[in-house]
Amino acid sequence: MAIKKSQIEKWIAAQKKHRLSDTHVQMARELGLNPDKLGKIDNHKQEMWKAPLPEFIEEIFYNTSLIL
């Protein structure tokens, strides 16, 4: 499946905004996350119960890969 240029640009912007590594972006893309909605699951240090976004992506990525 080809990825449109606009979608790649959205991922680049989300990577800079949320300070994600290339690996975290790849994991998020494989999980099917929407780059426009990463802000909703990002911890803004206001909700102490939330994990930081990179840790959250890793956790759900590895937990779903164990199921498959």
Backbone bond lengths (Angstrom), bond angles and torsions (degrees), N, CA, C in turn:
res aa  C-N    CA-C-N  psi(-1)  N-CA   C-N-CA  omega(-1)  CA-C   N-CA-C  phi
1 M - - - 1.435 - - 1.522 108.52 -
2 A 1.282 116.54 127.48 1.461 121.47 -178.71 1.528 110.16 -79.23
3 I 1.305 115.16 142.69 1.456 120.88 177.95 1.524 108.16 -100.98
4 K 1.304 116.30 131.51 1.453 120.93 -179.45 1.526 110.25 -74.12
5 K 1.313 115.09 152.96 1.459 121.18 -179.14 1.523 111.32 -60.25
6 S 1.323 117.34 -37.63 1.462 120.24 -179.55 1.527 111.20 -65.22
7 Q 1.337 116.25 -35.42 1.466 120.15 178.33 1.525 110.57 -67.78
8 I 1.312 117.44 -39.71 1.468 121.29 177.51 1.520 110.00 -63.93
9 E 1.329 116.69 -41.08 1.460 120.57 178.78 1.526 111.20 -63.81
10 K 1.334 117.11 -36.43 1.467 120.26 177.24 1.529 110.73 -64.52
11 W 1.341 116.84 -40.52 1.456 120.06 179.04 1.525 111.42 -67.62
12 I 1.316 117.76 -37.24 1.464 121.21 177.73 1.528 109.83 -64.49
13 A 1.320 117.08 -43.54 1.466 120.94 178.70 1.526 110.86 -64.45
14 A 1.333 117.08 -41.70 1.471 120.85 178.97 1.526 110.83 -65.75
15 Q 1.326 116.85 -36.60 1.460 121.08 179.30 1.528 110.24 -63.14
16 K 1.311 116.97 -43.67 1.465 120.61 179.43 1.526 111.22 -69.38
17 K 1.321 116.59 -43.46 1.456 121.25 -176.07 1.524 112.07 -65.40
18 H 1.330 116.72 -40.86 1.464 120.99 -175.19 1.524 112.70 -102.18
19 R 1.332 116.25 5.63 1.471 122.70 177.28 1.530 111.91 54.46
20 L 1.312 115.45 55.33 1.454 121.88 179.93 1.522 109.89 -100.16
21 S 1.315 116.04 148.45 1.459 120.23 175.12 1.531 109.12 -81.59
22 D 1.319 115.26 169.63 1.465 119.56 177.13 1.523 110.75 -60.52
23 T 1.323 115.98 -36.96 1.465 120.66 179.93 1.524 110.94 -64.57
24 H 1.331 117.00 -42.54 1.465 119.80 179.66 1.519 111.32 -66.27
25 V 1.321 116.79 -37.02 1.463 119.88 177.41 1.523 109.95 -64.70
26 Q 1.327 116.99 -42.90 1.462 120.49 179.08 1.529 110.97 -62.30
27 M 1.334 116.60 -43.19 1.465 120.26 177.87 1.521 110.70 -61.43
28 A 1.326 116.71 -44.99 1.463 120.82 -178.83 1.522 110.83 -63.63
29 R 1.329 116.64 -39.68 1.463 119.72 178.07 1.516 111.08 -64.91
30 E 1.329 117.46 -41.91 1.466 120.69 179.01 1.519 111.64 -65.58
31 L 1.334 116.51 -31.29 1.461 120.23 177.48 1.528 112.23 -76.27
32 G 1.312 116.66 -14.58 1.451 120.82 179.67 1.520 113.39 84.69
33 L 1.332 117.22 22.76 1.452 120.17 178.55 1.526 110.31 -71.92
34 N 1.308 115.59 151.68 1.454 122.60 -179.47 1.531 108.20 -93.75
35 P 1.341 119.21 122.70 1.460 120.01 -178.28 1.526 113.32 -63.63
36 D 1.324 117.66 -25.30 1.460 120.68 179.38 1.527 112.09 -73.06
37 K 1.320 117.56 -21.01 1.463 120.65 -174.65 1.526 113.26 -108.92
38 L 1.322 117.78 11.79 1.460 120.10 178.61 1.519 111.90 -66.46
39 G 1.313 118.05 -27.05 1.462 121.66 179.02 1.514 113.03 -62.90
40 K 1.323 116.72 -28.09 1.467 120.51 179.61 1.527 111.98 -70.48
41 I 1.337 116.59 -31.17 1.460 118.70 -178.57 1.517 112.29 -101.17
42 D 1.332 116.93 -0.89 1.454 121.25 178.24 1.523 109.51 -78.46
43 N 1.328 116.08 142.65 1.447 121.78 177.97 1.522 108.12 -87.96
44 H 1.310 117.37 119.40 1.455 122.02 179.79 1.523 111.23 -96.55
45 K 1.321 116.40 26.04 1.463 124.05 -178.62 1.523 112.26 60.25
46 Q 1.316 116.07 21.14 1.454 120.87 175.95 1.525 110.19 -107.34
47 E 1.313 115.16 -24.16 1.465 120.40 -179.04 1.524 107.57 -116.11
48 M 1.315 115.18 97.97 1.454 120.83 -172.33 1.534 112.83 -67.02
49 W 1.320 117.81 -19.50 1.460 120.46 -178.99 1.516 112.31 -78.63
50 K 1.334 117.99 -15.54 1.456 121.00 -179.64 1.516 110.81 -84.11
51 A 1.311 116.05 141.50 1.464 121.07 173.66 1.526 108.60 -79.81
52 P 1.331 117.65 152.23 1.466 119.10 173.81 1.526 110.12 -59.10
53 L 1.315 116.40 150.25 1.462 121.89 -173.65 1.525 113.73 -54.63
54 P 1.351 120.13 -46.09 1.468 118.16 178.91 1.537 113.32 -60.58
55 E 1.332 116.30 -39.30 1.472 120.00 178.03 1.522 110.76 -67.02
56 F 1.318 116.82 -39.39 1.459 120.92 179.32 1.524 111.16 -62.98
57 I 1.327 116.46 -43.99 1.462 120.54 179.04 1.523 110.43 -62.50
58 E 1.336 117.18 -44.53 1.465 120.66 178.33 1.516 111.12 -60.22
59 E 1.327 116.02 -45.23 1.467 120.43 -177.37 1.522 112.06 -60.77
60 I 1.334 117.26 -49.02 1.465 118.04 -178.11 1.527 110.92 -72.00
61 F 1.330 117.69 -30.40 1.461 120.16 178.68 1.532 110.34 -65.31
62 Y 1.331 116.76 -48.98 1.459 119.74 -178.09 1.524 112.13 -71.99
63 N 1.317 117.84 -32.81 1.470 120.02 178.11 1.526 110.92 -69.73
64 T 1.327 118.29 -36.54 1.466 119.09 178.43 1.519 111.06 -75.71
65 S 1.325 118.13 -30.00 1.458 119.18 178.49 1.517 111.49 -72.02
66 L 1.341 117.68 -26.66 1.460 120.78 176.51 1.530 110.87 -70.95
67 I 1.310 116.50 -32.64 1.461 121.21 -179.28 1.523 109.96 -70.81
68 L 1.326 116.16 -39.19 1.456 119.90 -178.03 1.489 108.17 -76.05
